[in-house]
Amino acid sequence: MAISIPVRTTCIRPLDVRRDLLPVADLIELCFRNTMDKDGREYVRQIRRAANNFSSLRWIAGANERVSFPLHGYVWEDEGQVVGNLSLIPFYRRGKWRYLIANVAVHPNYRRRGIGRKLTEKALEHIRDHGVPSAWLQVRDDNPIAYNLYCSLGFIERVRRATWVSTDPTSAITGPIRNVKVNITQRAPQDWELQETWLREIYPPEVTWNLPIKIDRYKPTFWRGFMHFLNGEQTRHWAAHLDNQLLGLITWEPGHNRVDNLWIATTEAHENQVLPALLTKARNWADDQRILVANYPAERARQTFQRSGFEQQNVLIWMEAKLTD
C-alpha cells in the first residue's frame, strides 16, 4: 500500500540569492514604502541589480557569510510565495563580530500569524550558533508593535538616535535660539583633546560600529593630514568659541550619492548655543546639490536643528539581545 506524504507548503528557510532576491525586494518595498528613506530605496535598487546580474549572483552565492553585504538571512515561504523576510548583516568592528537583524518584513495579508516572531527567533538561533554573544537591531520609535515584539524576545533598548537631514538650501534659516555671538574658526590642534572626548560621548560604541564615523581618523597629525591630501580627502573641522572658550566642533565629511555626514562634538549644556552657528557654517561650505546628514541623540537639540534648516528623518531605537547562556 502506497504511503501518501503531505506536501509542505509553508516553511521557513535560508534565503536563496538565486531565486529570492526579486521577491524580497518587492516585499521590502511593499512593507516599508511609506517610511523608506533615500538609502532604503537605493538598497532595494541594489538588490534588484544584483538579482539581474549573473556574475553578482554567482559571487554572492559562493561568498562567505561574514561579508558586510546584506543578502543573507531567512525567508518565510507559503505556497511558493515569499511572504516574510529577515536579513542578517555581519559587521566586524574592534576585533569583534556583530550581527544586525534588519528588513524584518511580513506581507500585509500574513501579519498577526507569528511570522515575524519566528523569523527573529530563527535569526537569534543562527547568530548564537555562529558564536556571536549578542544580536542588534533597530526599530522606528513609531512602530510600537515591533518594539514590544523585540522586548518579548529579550531585546533591551540601548539608545535612541535621530537622523537630521538638511532641507532645501534656499529655505530660510531662522537663526539661533539664543542671542549669542559665537566665533567660528578652523579647528586648532589643541582643540583635539576636547573634540575626541565629546565625540566619544555623543557617538558611543552602541552606535559607532554601524555608523561611517572613525573618530581616530580626525586626530590632527602631520602625517594623517599629508595622507588625506595625497588621497584627495576633503574632511573639514570647525570650532565654535564663545568668549575665547571652546564650546563645540563640527566635522564635515563627504560621502557617497550626494550625501555628506556631519559629526558634532559638544556638550548638552552648550549645544543650543553653538549648533546653529556650526550647522550654518557646514551648510554654507557644502555644495547646494549635496545633502547633509547628522546623527544625534534623539532627545537633544530638536528645536535647534529645526531652526538651523534641518528636518528629522526618523528616530531609531537601537536594541540588543544577549545570547550568552
C-alpha positions as CSV (number, residue, x, y, z in Angstrom):
1,M,0.0,0.0,0.0
2,A,1.4,3.3,-1.0
3,I,2.0,5.9,1.7
4,S,0.9,9.4,1.0
5,I,3.4,12.0,2.1
6,P,1.9,15.5,2.6
7,V,3.5,18.3,0.6
8,R,5.0,21.0,2.8
9,T,3.6,24.3,1.5
10,T,4.7,26.6,4.3
11,C,8.2,26.8,5.6
12,I,11.0,29.0,7.0
13,R,14.3,28.5,5.2
14,P,17.6,30.3,4.4
15,L,17.4,33.0,1.8
16,D,18.5,31.7,-1.6
17,V,20.0,34.5,-3.6
18,R,19.5,32.7,-6.9
19,R,15.7,32.8,-6.6
20,D,14.7,35.0,-3.7
21,L,16.2,38.4,-4.4
22,L,13.5,39.9,-6.5
23,P,10.6,38.7,-4.3
24,V,12.5,40.0,-1.2
25,A,13.0,43.4,-2.9
26,D,9.3,43.5,-3.8
27,L,8.3,42.6,-0.2
28,I,10.6,45.1,1.4
29,E,9.3,47.9,-0.9
30,L,5.7,46.9,-0.2
31,C,6.1,46.8,3.6
32,F,8.2,49.9,4.0
33,R,7.3,52.2,1.1
34,N,5.7,54.8,3.4
35,T,8.8,55.1,5.7
36,M,11.6,54.2,3.4
37,D,14.3,56.9,3.1
38,K,16.7,57.5,0.2
39,D,19.2,54.9,1.4
40,G,16.4,52.4,1.7
41,R,15.3,52.9,-1.8
42,E,18.9,52.6,-3.0
43,Y,19.2,49.4,-1.1
44,V,16.2,47.9,-2.8
45,R,17.6,49.0,-6.2
46,Q,20.9,47.3,-5.3
47,I,19.1,44.1,-4.6
48,R,17.3,44.2,-7.9
49,R,20.5,45.0,-9.8
50,A,22.2,42.0,-8.1
51,A,19.3,39.7,-8.9
52,N,19.6,40.6,-12.6
53,N,23.4,40.2,-12.7
54,F,24.6,36.6,-13.2
55,S,28.2,37.4,-12.1
56,S,26.9,39.1,-8.9
57,L,24.7,36.1,-8.1
58,R,27.5,33.7,-8.6
59,W,29.8,35.7,-6.3
60,I,27.1,36.2,-3.6
61,A,26.1,32.5,-3.6
62,G,29.7,31.5,-3.1
63,A,30.8,34.2,-0.7
64,N,31.5,33.6,3.0
65,E,28.6,34.7,5.1
66,R,30.7,37.1,7.0
67,V,30.9,39.8,4.4
68,S,29.0,43.1,5.1
69,F,26.7,42.5,2.2
70,P,23.1,42.3,3.4
71,L,21.9,39.4,1.3
72,H,21.9,36.7,3.9
73,G,19.1,35.7,6.2
74,Y,15.8,33.8,6.2
75,V,12.5,33.9,4.3
76,W,9.0,32.6,5.1
77,E,7.5,30.8,2.1
78,D,3.8,30.0,1.6
79,E,2.7,28.1,-1.5
80,G,5.8,29.1,-3.3
81,Q,5.4,32.8,-2.4
82,V,7.9,34.7,-0.2
83,V,5.7,36.4,2.4
84,G,8.3,37.1,5.1
85,N,11.9,38.2,5.2
86,L,14.7,38.8,7.6
87,S,18.2,39.9,6.7
88,L,21.4,39.2,8.7
89,I,24.1,41.8,8.3
90,P,27.5,40.9,9.9
91,F,29.9,43.7,11.0
92,Y,33.5,43.3,12.1
93,R,34.5,46.2,14.4
94,R,37.2,46.5,17.1
95,G,38.1,42.8,16.9
96,K,34.6,41.5,17.3
97,W,31.9,40.2,15.0
98,R,28.4,41.7,15.4
99,Y,25.2,40.8,13.7
100,L,22.5,43.3,12.8
101,I,19.0,41.9,12.2
102,A,17.3,44.0,9.5
103,N,14.5,44.1,7.0
104,V,12.1,42.1,9.1
105,A,9.1,42.3,6.7
106,V,5.9,40.4,6.5
107,H,3.3,40.7,3.8
108,P,0.2,42.6,5.0
109,N,-2.0,39.6,4.2
110,Y,0.0,37.4,6.5
111,R,0.5,39.6,9.6
112,R,-0.5,38.6,13.1
113,R,0.3,35.0,12.5
114,G,3.6,35.0,14.4
115,I,5.8,35.0,11.3
116,G,7.9,38.0,12.4
117,R,8.5,36.3,15.8
118,K,9.5,33.0,14.2
119,L,11.9,34.7,11.8
120,T,13.5,36.6,14.6
121,E,13.8,33.5,16.8
122,K,15.5,31.7,13.9
123,A,17.9,34.6,13.4
124,L,18.8,34.6,17.1
125,E,19.5,30.8,16.9
126,H,21.6,31.4,13.8
127,I,23.7,34.1,15.5
128,R,24.1,32.1,18.7
129,D,25.3,29.1,16.6
130,H,27.9,31.3,15.0
131,G,29.4,32.1,18.4
132,V,28.4,35.7,18.5
133,P,27.4,36.8,22.0
134,S,24.7,39.3,21.1
135,A,22.4,40.5,18.4
136,W,21.4,44.0,17.4
137,L,18.6,45.6,15.6
138,Q,17.0,49.0,15.1
139,V,13.3,49.8,15.2
140,R,11.5,53.1,14.5
141,D,10.0,54.8,17.5
142,D,6.6,55.0,15.7
143,N,6.4,51.2,15.5
144,P,5.3,50.0,19.0
145,I,4.1,46.6,17.8
146,A,7.6,45.7,16.6
147,Y,9.2,47.3,19.6
148,N,7.1,45.2,22.0
149,L,7.8,42.0,20.0
150,Y,11.5,42.5,20.3
151,C,11.2,43.2,24.0
152,S,9.4,39.9,24.5
153,L,12.3,38.2,22.7
154,G,14.8,39.5,25.1
155,F,16.0,42.7,23.4
156,I,16.9,45.7,25.6
157,E,16.8,49.3,24.4
158,R,20.3,50.7,24.4
159,V,20.0,54.1,22.7
160,R,17.7,56.3,20.6
161,R,19.2,58.2,17.7
162,A,17.7,60.9,15.5
163,T,18.7,61.4,11.9
164,W,18.6,65.0,10.8
165,V,18.7,66.0,7.1
166,S,19.3,69.4,5.6
167,T,16.3,71.0,3.9
168,D,16.2,73.0,0.7
169,P,19.3,75.2,0.8
170,T,17.3,78.1,-0.4
171,S,14.9,77.9,2.6
172,A,15.3,80.5,5.3
173,I,17.2,79.6,8.4
174,T,15.5,81.2,11.4
175,G,18.8,81.5,13.3
176,P,20.0,80.6,16.8
177,I,17.7,80.1,19.7
178,R,19.8,82.3,22.0
179,N,21.2,85.7,21.1
180,V,24.9,84.8,21.5
181,K,27.9,85.8,19.4
182,V,29.7,82.5,18.6
183,N,33.0,82.8,16.8
184,I,33.6,80.0,14.2
185,T,37.2,79.2,13.2
186,Q,39.1,76.3,11.7
187,R,39.9,73.7,14.3
188,A,43.3,74.1,16.0
189,P,45.5,71.2,17.1
190,Q,44.9,72.0,20.7
191,D,41.1,71.5,20.2
192,W,41.5,67.8,19.6
193,E,41.5,66.7,23.2
194,L,38.0,68.1,23.9
195,Q,36.8,67.1,20.5
196,E,37.7,63.5,21.0
197,T,36.1,63.4,24.4
198,W,32.9,64.9,23.2
199,L,32.7,62.7,20.1
200,R,33.1,59.6,22.1
201,E,30.3,60.8,24.4
202,I,27.9,61.6,21.5
203,Y,28.8,58.6,19.4
204,P,29.2,55.7,21.9
205,P,30.2,52.1,21.0
206,E,26.5,51.1,20.8
207,V,26.1,53.1,17.5
208,T,29.6,53.8,16.1
209,W,30.1,50.2,14.9
210,N,27.3,50.8,12.4
211,L,27.9,54.4,11.5
212,P,30.5,55.7,8.9
213,I,32.4,57.5,11.7
214,K,36.0,56.8,12.5
215,I,37.0,59.1,15.4
216,D,40.7,58.3,15.4
217,R,40.9,59.5,11.8
218,Y,40.1,63.0,12.8
219,K,43.1,63.4,15.1
220,P,45.2,66.3,13.7
221,T,48.7,64.9,12.9
222,F,51.1,65.9,10.2
223,W,51.2,62.5,8.5
224,R,47.4,62.0,8.7
225,G,46.9,65.4,7.1
226,F,49.5,64.6,4.5
227,M,47.9,61.3,3.6
228,H,44.5,62.9,3.4
229,F,45.9,65.4,1.0
230,L,47.5,62.7,-1.2
231,N,44.2,60.7,-1.2
232,G,42.2,63.8,-2.1
233,E,40.2,63.6,1.1
234,Q,38.4,66.8,2.0
235,T,37.3,66.4,5.6
236,R,36.8,69.8,7.3
237,H,36.7,70.7,11.0
238,W,35.3,73.9,12.5
239,A,35.4,75.1,16.1
240,A,32.9,77.3,18.0
241,H,34.2,79.7,20.6
242,L,32.4,82.0,23.0
243,D,34.4,84.5,25.0
244,N,37.6,82.5,23.9
245,Q,36.2,79.3,25.4
246,L,35.9,76.2,23.1
247,L,32.2,75.0,23.3
248,G,31.8,72.8,20.3
249,L,33.1,71.5,17.0
250,I,31.7,70.1,13.8
251,T,33.3,67.8,11.2
252,W,32.1,67.8,7.6
253,E,32.9,64.5,5.8
254,P,32.0,63.9,2.2
255,G,30.1,60.7,1.5
256,H,28.5,58.9,-1.4
257,N,25.4,59.6,-3.6
258,R,25.4,63.3,-2.8
259,V,25.1,62.7,0.9
260,D,27.7,64.2,3.3
261,N,28.0,63.4,7.0
262,L,28.2,65.9,9.9
263,W,29.8,64.8,13.2
264,I,29.1,67.0,16.1
265,A,31.2,67.4,19.2
266,T,29.8,69.5,22.1
267,T,28.1,69.1,25.5
268,E,24.4,69.1,26.2
269,A,24.9,72.3,28.2
270,H,26.2,74.2,25.2
271,E,24.7,72.6,22.2
272,N,21.9,75.1,21.8
273,Q,24.4,77.9,21.8
274,V,26.9,76.6,19.3
275,L,24.9,74.3,17.0
276,P,23.1,77.0,14.9
277,A,26.5,78.6,14.0
278,L,28.2,75.3,13.4
279,L,25.4,73.9,11.2
280,T,25.1,77.1,9.3
281,K,28.9,77.0,8.6
282,A,28.6,73.5,7.3
283,R,25.6,74.4,5.1
284,N,27.4,77.3,3.6
285,W,30.5,75.2,2.9
286,A,28.8,72.3,1.2
287,D,27.7,72.3,-2.4
288,D,24.0,73.2,-2.8
289,Q,23.5,69.9,-4.6
290,R,24.7,67.9,-1.5
291,I,22.5,66.7,1.3
292,L,23.9,67.0,4.9
293,V,23.0,64.3,7.4
294,A,23.6,64.5,11.2
295,N,23.1,61.6,13.6
296,Y,22.4,62.8,17.1
297,P,20.9,61.7,20.4
298,A,17.1,61.7,19.8
299,E,16.1,63.6,22.9
300,R,18.5,66.5,22.4
301,A,18.5,69.9,20.4
302,R,15.4,69.2,18.5
303,Q,14.3,72.8,18.1
304,T,17.9,73.9,17.4
305,F,18.2,71.5,14.4
306,Q,14.8,72.7,13.0
307,R,15.7,76.3,13.3
308,S,19.0,75.7,11.6
309,G,17.5,74.3,8.5
310,F,17.3,70.6,9.2
311,E,14.3,68.2,9.4
312,Q,14.1,65.0,11.4
313,Q,14.1,62.0,9.1
314,N,13.5,59.4,11.7
315,V,14.2,58.2,15.3
316,L,15.7,54.8,15.5
317,I,15.8,52.7,18.7
318,W,18.8,50.5,19.0
319,M,18.2,47.3,20.8
320,E,20.5,44.4,21.9
321,A,19.8,40.8,22.9
322,K,22.4,39.0,24.9
323,L,22.9,35.4,23.6
324,T,25.2,34.0,26.2
325,D,24.0,31.1,28.4
